[in-house]
């Protein structure tokens, strides 16, 4: 035909012929020439000692990963798997055993530019466990691929080409419960933005294979022959095809650089054997699905250039057939001019792809191809948190040396959002941080000015830390801020005028009690300052008297201590509680003389009430016959003055007056979860699966706060459905803290008790038998709660025999039918995958051995994933009628409107 213009080959929408590929001056290199620039390259040897660097055999400088991540630990691979030709990056790894998501940050990028990112994983039995892990890999907030390490001494390589929207990108390893994630090397290479057109702002290309055909070499072609440091694997199969090569340089036509293979790659090719009658080249690739892309889309790129001078009557012309679909216009390669065939839109719907290059009837010569790239397609449409929010929260993280799970993007994906943060997710635009809870976080120093840079912030809780200095007035300029909690710190100075003004006009609620040196109005602060010198003049003489008096008191104290007087043992926290104390007379007014009973518990009776300002409360009055007494009362009262979380019931006040003991809580109008699940109120409508998931997730978040955010951590000890309360919006809050125990120190592994206290059916085996508590004891109890949420059945079922809910569920799941255990009142309105995941999670929580149970942090993450599945299912249901697909006889899918 002799025609090879772009217009002539644009007819098939799934296939485009690219001619006119060009290289910028000095871009293409051949063997023996000066190496191209490595400017913009990031090359990280993961697990290398800090401040160590080297230049590898192809003259690319590598550095330690210490400046790119603050998680994980370094390990050397086993020396018995070392070889003389092994890459230096394979001698060590960094592993991440302690976090669900662990990330590297690659900085100094050009926003909106295209990059190649490659990660290498060589296990080498670095941990001595000889256990090959499986984990997920993310590029920023978008799933990249699942890493499945199949051999101890072989490297798994993950490579993606994508447009990076920001000036940095994070590569994150995610623990999926199948072994500890690790990494050997991580590199980033800038690409020309015109390269790889299918890679765009919403779509990335994950490499499956890249071959240089006809290459008989033993090592891949890479840098410096490829200026982008791609690895072209040599491919020669003389039993099937003939190899062709030339010493002449293969050039690109003058034009835009859209697809490009180095000249040294294009200088070899394969063609049909001369002794064969076949004029075809057949290739096939299998596609491995994953849990995110069960049917991945694919992009194929075939590179072609004529390497032989043809006789005047010879013609080399061929068609390309992909899975029986043929190009409509044949192609004739040009002598020493590179071109490429590729599908601009991804193919979908196949687990295997076959590529047949077949000579046309006009062709006198067999087909020839020089190189091949094959990619699966991923979505890169998910965007990370607003860049200003990210910058601010990261500076806050550094200032207070926050660990927790504060890695990767703060808000996205939703199931990996940082502990203590709440985010908004607009339909268009980036997620924004709307709430920060760093209460009881052990923070010290002043209040960071960077909080004021998070412009959508609505709630900020910094209570019960060790913060000092003054309150920054910049917080008053946050337009959306409606709640600020600074209680229990060591702040000084006066409340800024801007904050006082907003509290007075009702637009902002500020809590600042228990800061002894903080003044609420400027006048009193100034008076204190003026009176300081007077106090000194008067105080010095008095001080001498006090010293003498103190010595006398000390002697008396020692005498009393010997007599065993320990009435001060409950004094801790009393200063915090003094401003919350009610009299019994006030309680009678609040409850209208204890008129309305809300419920009964081990502590006593709970009454309905209203404060003078209209606040609805619940008053728990100790019964004289209660088994719980002053110790449990003080435990609950003192604990709730120190811990604050949106999923823990708030203590408003207490009464301790002679024989009367009472606790005053926020009122939870929808009662407890146990009654809600059992339908105790005949007017109640059964909870939907989504409502149940929300309740389970919020309860788990409350327990996670006790386990992880408190220092030292707490064990609740009585987690059950009747201790999970619901407000008018069905938001869940964990209640009843009278049995709660604190660890003596942060690094304690368990708490020993002298007796078993709790509720039958919810007690963890190790607590019931060995009297040893830890966080996993609460996890067991929560597993029982989650099973109740799923099944609607109680923890102990009384029928002909006593049956525990775990035994009941496991027995019915042996047949693989989830409907056997799910509460029928939900009328099968749920995502079945999400329910299976929740059931599996509940049973893992209820494992007999504590070490086999997940942490509450992991429970929260998995419940968030269940909820995400339910949301996606709901979205799909809403879109179900937007269009219907059908297959025609040729296997094509068409959209019928």
MOZIGI-V958196 format. One record per residue. RES is the residue in three letters. NEAR is the number of other C-alpha atoms within 8 Angstrom. D_LAST is the distance of its C-alpha to the last C-alpha in whole Angstrom. Layout:
res->{RES RES}
near->{NEAR NEAR}
d_last->{D_LAST D_LAST}
This chain:
res->{UNK UNK UNK UNK UNK UNK UNK UNK UNK UNK UNK UNK UNK UNK UNK UNK UNK UNK UNK UNK UNK UNK UNK UNK UNK UNK UNK UNK UNK UNK UNK UNK UNK UNK UNK UNK UNK UNK UNK UNK UNK UNK UNK UNK UNK UNK UNK UNK UNK UNK UNK UNK UNK UNK UNK UNK UNK UNK UNK UNK UNK UNK UNK UNK UNK UNK UNK UNK UNK UNK UNK UNK UNK UNK UNK UNK UNK UNK UNK UNK UNK UNK UNK UNK UNK UNK UNK UNK UNK UNK UNK UNK UNK UNK UNK UNK UNK UNK UNK UNK UNK UNK UNK UNK UNK UNK UNK UNK UNK UNK UNK UNK UNK UNK UNK UNK UNK UNK UNK UNK UNK UNK UNK UNK UNK UNK UNK UNK UNK UNK UNK UNK UNK UNK UNK UNK UNK UNK UNK UNK UNK UNK UNK UNK UNK UNK UNK UNK UNK UNK UNK UNK UNK UNK UNK UNK UNK UNK UNK UNK UNK UNK UNK UNK UNK UNK UNK UNK UNK UNK UNK UNK UNK UNK UNK UNK UNK UNK UNK UNK UNK UNK UNK UNK UNK UNK UNK UNK UNK UNK UNK UNK UNK UNK UNK UNK UNK UNK UNK UNK UNK UNK UNK UNK UNK UNK UNK UNK UNK UNK UNK UNK UNK UNK UNK UNK UNK UNK UNK UNK UNK UNK UNK UNK UNK UNK UNK UNK UNK UNK UNK UNK UNK UNK UNK UNK UNK UNK UNK UNK UNK UNK UNK UNK UNK UNK UNK UNK UNK UNK UNK UNK UNK UNK UNK UNK UNK UNK UNK UNK UNK UNK UNK UNK UNK UNK UNK UNK UNK UNK UNK UNK UNK UNK UNK UNK UNK UNK UNK UNK UNK UNK UNK UNK UNK UNK UNK UNK UNK UNK UNK UNK UNK UNK UNK UNK UNK UNK UNK UNK UNK UNK UNK UNK UNK UNK UNK UNK UNK UNK UNK UNK UNK UNK UNK UNK UNK UNK UNK UNK UNK UNK UNK UNK UNK UNK UNK UNK UNK UNK UNK UNK UNK UNK UNK UNK UNK UNK UNK UNK UNK UNK UNK UNK UNK UNK UNK UNK UNK UNK UNK UNK UNK UNK UNK UNK UNK UNK UNK UNK UNK UNK UNK UNK UNK UNK UNK UNK UNK UNK UNK UNK UNK UNK UNK UNK UNK UNK UNK UNK UNK UNK UNK UNK UNK UNK UNK UNK UNK UNK UNK UNK UNK UNK UNK UNK UNK UNK UNK UNK UNK UNK UNK UNK UNK UNK UNK UNK UNK UNK UNK UNK UNK UNK UNK UNK UNK UNK UNK UNK UNK UNK UNK UNK UNK UNK UNK UNK UNK UNK UNK UNK UNK UNK UNK UNK UNK UNK UNK UNK UNK UNK UNK UNK UNK UNK UNK UNK UNK UNK UNK UNK UNK UNK UNK UNK UNK UNK UNK UNK UNK UNK UNK UNK UNK UNK UNK UNK UNK UNK UNK UNK UNK UNK UNK UNK UNK UNK UNK UNK UNK UNK UNK UNK UNK UNK UNK UNK UNK UNK UNK UNK UNK UNK UNK UNK UNK UNK UNK UNK UNK UNK UNK UNK UNK UNK UNK UNK UNK UNK UNK UNK UNK UNK UNK UNK UNK UNK UNK UNK UNK UNK UNK UNK UNK UNK UNK UNK UNK UNK UNK UNK UNK UNK UNK UNK UNK UNK UNK UNK UNK UNK UNK UNK UNK UNK UNK UNK UNK UNK UNK UNK UNK UNK UNK UNK UNK UNK UNK UNK UNK UNK UNK UNK UNK UNK UNK UNK UNK UNK UNK UNK UNK UNK UNK UNK UNK UNK UNK UNK UNK UNK UNK UNK UNK UNK UNK UNK UNK UNK UNK UNK UNK UNK UNK UNK UNK UNK UNK UNK UNK UNK UNK UNK UNK UNK UNK UNK UNK UNK UNK UNK UNK UNK UNK UNK UNK UNK UNK UNK UNK UNK UNK UNK UNK UNK UNK UNK UNK UNK UNK UNK UNK UNK UNK UNK UNK UNK UNK UNK UNK UNK UNK UNK UNK UNK UNK UNK UNK UNK UNK UNK UNK UNK UNK UNK UNK UNK UNK UNK UNK UNK UNK UNK UNK UNK UNK UNK UNK UNK UNK UNK UNK UNK UNK UNK UNK UNK UNK UNK UNK UNK UNK UNK UNK UNK UNK UNK UNK UNK UNK UNK UNK UNK UNK UNK UNK UNK UNK UNK UNK UNK UNK UNK UNK UNK UNK UNK UNK UNK UNK UNK UNK UNK UNK UNK UNK UNK UNK UNK UNK UNK UNK UNK UNK UNK UNK UNK UNK UNK UNK UNK UNK UNK UNK UNK UNK UNK UNK UNK UNK UNK UNK UNK UNK UNK UNK UNK UNK UNK UNK UNK UNK UNK UNK UNK UNK UNK UNK UNK UNK UNK UNK UNK UNK UNK UNK UNK UNK UNK UNK UNK UNK UNK UNK UNK UNK UNK UNK UNK UNK UNK UNK UNK UNK UNK UNK UNK UNK UNK UNK UNK UNK UNK UNK UNK UNK UNK UNK UNK UNK UNK UNK UNK UNK UNK UNK UNK UNK UNK UNK UNK UNK UNK UNK UNK UNK UNK UNK UNK UNK UNK UNK UNK UNK UNK UNK UNK UNK UNK UNK UNK UNK UNK UNK UNK UNK UNK UNK UNK UNK UNK UNK UNK UNK UNK UNK UNK UNK UNK UNK UNK UNK UNK UNK UNK UNK UNK UNK UNK UNK UNK UNK UNK UNK UNK UNK UNK UNK UNK UNK UNK UNK UNK UNK UNK UNK UNK UNK UNK UNK UNK UNK UNK UNK UNK UNK UNK UNK UNK UNK UNK UNK UNK UNK UNK UNK}
near->{3 4 6 9 7 10 6 9 11 10 7 9 9 8 11 13 11 12 11 11 16 13 11 7 5 7 8 12 15 9 6 4 6 5 7 9 5 6 4 7 9 9 12 11 13 15 14 12 8 7 7 8 8 7 9 9 5 7 6 9 9 12 12 15 12 9 6 8 9 6 7 10 8 12 11 9 14 11 6 4 8 8 5 4 4 7 6 6 10 12 11 14 20 13 12 12 7 5 8 9 12 13 12 10 10 11 7 6 11 8 9 9 12 12 12 12 11 11 12 12 12 14 15 11 11 12 7 6 6 7 6 10 10 13 16 13 13 13 11 11 11 11 11 11 9 9 10 8 13 6 8 11 8 9 10 10 8 11 10 12 13 14 12 14 8 9 10 11 12 11 12 13 13 12 13 9 6 8 11 12 13 11 13 16 14 13 11 11 12 11 10 7 6 9 10 7 9 10 12 9 12 9 13 16 14 13 13 8 8 12 11 16 16 16 12 7 6 5 6 9 12 11 10 10 13 13 13 8 9 9 8 11 10 15 10 11 8 7 4 7 12 12 13 10 9 9 5 6 10 12 9 11 10 8 7 8 13 11 11 9 9 10 12 11 14 16 14 16 17 14 13 15 8 6 4 7 5 6 11 11 11 8 7 8 7 7 9 5 9 8 5 5 7 7 9 12 11 11 16 10 11 12 14 14 15 11 12 6 6 7 5 4 5 9 10 12 15 13 14 11 13 10 7 5 6 8 10 7 7 10 8 12 12 8 9 11 12 16 14 12 12 12 13 11 8 10 8 8 7 7 9 8 11 11 11 11 12 13 15 9 4 7 12 7 10 14 15 10 12 17 15 13 12 12 12 12 13 12 10 11 8 8 9 12 14 9 7 8 13 11 8 12 12 8 9 11 11 8 8 8 6 8 6 6 9 10 9 11 12 13 16 13 9 7 10 10 12 10 7 8 13 10 10 8 7 7 4 4 5 10 14 12 15 12 12 12 11 10 12 14 10 7 9 9 8 8 10 7 8 10 10 10 9 13 9 11 13 10 12 13 12 13 12 13 13 11 12 12 11 10 11 8 10 8 9 10 8 12 7 8 13 9 11 13 11 13 12 13 13 12 13 13 11 12 12 9 7 9 13 9 8 11 11 7 7 7 8 12 9 10 8 9 8 8 12 8 8 11 11 7 8 9 6 9 11 8 8 8 7 8 8 8 7 8 8 8 8 8 8 8 8 8 8 8 8 8 8 8 8 8 8 8 8 8 8 8 8 8 8 9 9 7 6 6 7 6 5 5 6 8 6 7 9 9 7 9 12 7 6 8 10 10 9 9 6 8 11 10 8 11 14 8 8 9 8 8 9 9 7 8 7 7 13 11 13 13 15 15 12 11 9 6 5 6 7 10 12 14 14 13 13 12 8 4 4 10 6 9 9 6 7 10 11 10 12 13 12 12 9 11 11 8 10 9 9 7 12 10 12 8 11 9 11 12 12 11 8 5 5 10 12 11 13 12 13 11 9 10 7 10 10 12 12 9 11 14 12 8 10 8 7 5 4 8 5 9 9 8 10 9 9 11 11 11 11 12 11 12 13 12 12 14 12 12 10 12 12 9 11 12 9 9 12 12 15 12 11 14 12 12 10 9 12 15 15 15 12 8 5 9 11 14 14 13 9 8 11 9 13 12 9 9 12 6 6 8 4 8 5 8 11 7 8 5 5 8 6 9 8 5 8 13 12 11 7 12 12 9 6 6 12 10 13 10 10 12 15 15 14 15 16 13 14 16 12 12 15 14 10 14 9 11 10 7 11 9 10 7 6 4 5 8 10 10 14 10 8 9 9 8 7 10 11 7 5 5 8 10 5 7 10 9 10 6 5 11 6 5 7 10 9 7 7 13 12 9 10 13 11 8 11 13 11 11 14 13 10 7 7 9 6 9 13 11 9 12 8 9 11 12 10 12 12 11 10 13 12 9 11 12 8 8 9 8 8 8 7 7 7 7 6 6 8 8 8 8 9 8 5 5 6 7 8 8 8 7 5}
d_last->{40 42 39 37 36 33 31 32 30 27 25 23 21 22 26 28 32 34 37 39 40 43 45 47 50 52 49 49 52 54 56 60 58 58 56 53 53 52 51 48 48 48 50 51 53 52 55 57 60 60 61 61 60 60 59 58 59 56 57 55 56 55 56 56 53 55 54 50 50 52 51 52 55 56 57 59 58 60 62 62 59 60 61 62 59 57 55 57 54 54 57 56 53 52 51 49 50 50 47 43 42 44 44 45 45 45 46 47 43 42 39 35 37 36 38 39 40 42 43 46 47 50 51 55 55 56 56 59 56 55 51 48 46 42 40 37 37 36 36 36 33 31 31 33 34 36 39 41 45 46 49 52 53 50 48 44 43 39 38 35 35 33 33 35 35 38 42 42 40 41 40 40 41 40 42 40 43 44 46 48 46 48 48 50 49 46 46 44 44 42 40 40 37 35 36 33 30 27 29 28 28 25 26 29 31 33 35 35 38 40 42 45 45 48 50 53 54 54 53 49 49 49 50 52 51 47 48 45 46 44 45 45 46 48 47 49 49 51 51 48 48 50 51 51 52 54 56 55 52 49 47 44 43 44 41 38 39 35 36 40 42 46 48 50 47 46 49 49 46 46 46 46 50 52 53 50 48 45 43 40 40 38 37 35 34 33 31 32 29 30 30 27 26 25 24 25 23 26 28 30 33 35 38 40 44 46 49 51 53 52 54 53 52 50 46 44 40 38 34 32 30 28 27 27 25 28 28 28 31 34 36 40 42 44 48 48 45 42 39 36 33 30 26 25 22 22 22 21 21 24 28 30 29 32 33 34 36 37 40 39 41 42 43 47 47 45 42 43 41 43 41 38 36 33 31 29 26 27 25 28 26 28 31 34 36 37 40 43 42 42 46 47 46 48 51 51 51 54 56 56 55 53 52 49 46 46 44 41 39 40 37 34 33 33 35 38 38 42 44 45 43 40 37 34 31 29 25 26 30 32 33 37 40 40 43 46 48 51 54 56 55 59 58 61 62 61 58 55 55 51 50 50 47 45 43 41 43 44 46 49 51 54 57 59 60 63 62 64 65 63 60 58 58 54 53 53 51 48 46 44 47 47 49 52 54 57 60 62 63 66 64 67 68 66 63 61 61 57 57 59 58 54 56 58 55 53 50 51 53 55 57 60 63 65 66 69 70 67 68 66 68 69 72 73 72 75 78 77 78 81 82 82 85 87 86 87 90 91 89 91 94 92 90 94 94 91 91 94 93 90 92 94 90 89 92 91 88 89 91 89 86 89 89 85 84 80 79 78 75 72 73 70 68 70 70 66 66 69 67 65 67 68 71 71 71 68 66 68 66 63 62 64 67 65 63 59 59 56 57 59 60 62 63 64 62 59 60 57 59 58 60 62 59 56 55 54 56 56 60 61 65 67 68 72 71 68 69 67 70 71 70 66 66 67 65 62 63 64 61 59 61 60 56 53 49 46 46 50 51 54 57 58 62 65 68 71 74 77 75 72 69 65 62 60 56 53 52 49 47 45 48 48 45 47 47 44 43 45 44 48 47 45 43 41 38 37 36 33 32 31 34 36 35 36 39 40 39 41 44 44 44 47 49 48 50 53 53 52 53 56 59 61 58 58 57 56 57 56 52 51 48 51 51 48 48 45 44 42 39 40 41 43 47 49 53 56 58 61 61 60 62 62 63 66 65 62 62 63 62 62 64 67 68 71 69 65 63 60 58 58 55 54 57 56 59 61 61 62 65 66 66 64 61 58 55 53 55 53 50 51 51 48 46 48 46 43 43 44 41 39 41 42 45 49 50 53 52 55 55 57 58 57 54 52 49 48 50 48 45 46 47 44 42 43 41 38 36 36 35 39 40 37 38 36 36 33 31 29 27 28 27 29 29 31 33 34 35 37 39 40 41 43 45 46 47 49 51 54 55 55 54 51 49 47 48 47 45 43 42 41 39 37 37 35 33 32 31 29 27 27 25 22 22 21 19 17 17 16 13 12 9 8 5 7 9 11 15 16 19 20 19 16 13 10 6 4 0}
